[in-house]
Amino acid sequence: MVAVDVTGSMAVKDAEDGSSGTISRLDAAKRIVKGITSTYADSSFAALRFGASGTLDVPLTPDSIAIDGWADTLAESRHAARPADAVAQINQGSTSR
């Protein structure tokens, strides 16, 4: 089972990307999903996204290409708990609490 958070906080660009600095948490999650399917190529996976609620998008399947394709379609939820301007502040490093 692969589960990915798609709330607005996943837009924050604080995930390390090795050579190119930081990327969004969601982009990092997509890369991790693809790494898992590559590492366990002979396995079966199911995929779900969650935010305010969860959705099973891909039922159990041995088709890792389908799971990778699913990961490519993921986007932050428009109904995020954190407003876009707060995410922008976090990305700029200027949050105040």
Rosetta blueprint (number, residue, H / E / L):
1 M L
2 V E
3 A E
4 V E
5 D E
6 V L
7 T L
8 G H
9 S H
10 M H
11 A H
12 V L
13 K L
14 D L
15 A E
16 E E
17 D L
18 G L
19 S L
20 S L
21 G L
22 T E
23 I E
24 S L
25 R H
26 L H
27 D H
28 A H
29 A H
30 K H
31 R H
32 I H
33 V H
34 K H
35 G H
36 I H
37 T H
38 S H
39 T H
40 Y L
41 A L
42 D L
43 S L
44 S L
45 F E
46 A E
47 A E
48 L E
49 R E
50 F E
51 G L
52 A L
53 S L
54 G E
55 T E
56 L E
57 D E
58 V E
59 P E
60 L E
61 T E
62 P L
63 D L
64 S H
65 I H
66 A H
67 I H
68 D H
69 G H
70 W H
71 A H
72 D H
73 T H
74 L L
75 A L
76 E L
77 S L
78 R L
79 H L
80 A L
81 A L
82 R L
83 P L
84 A H
85 D H
86 A H
87 V H
88 A H
89 Q H
90 I H
91 N H
92 Q H
93 G L
94 S L
95 T L
96 S L
97 R L
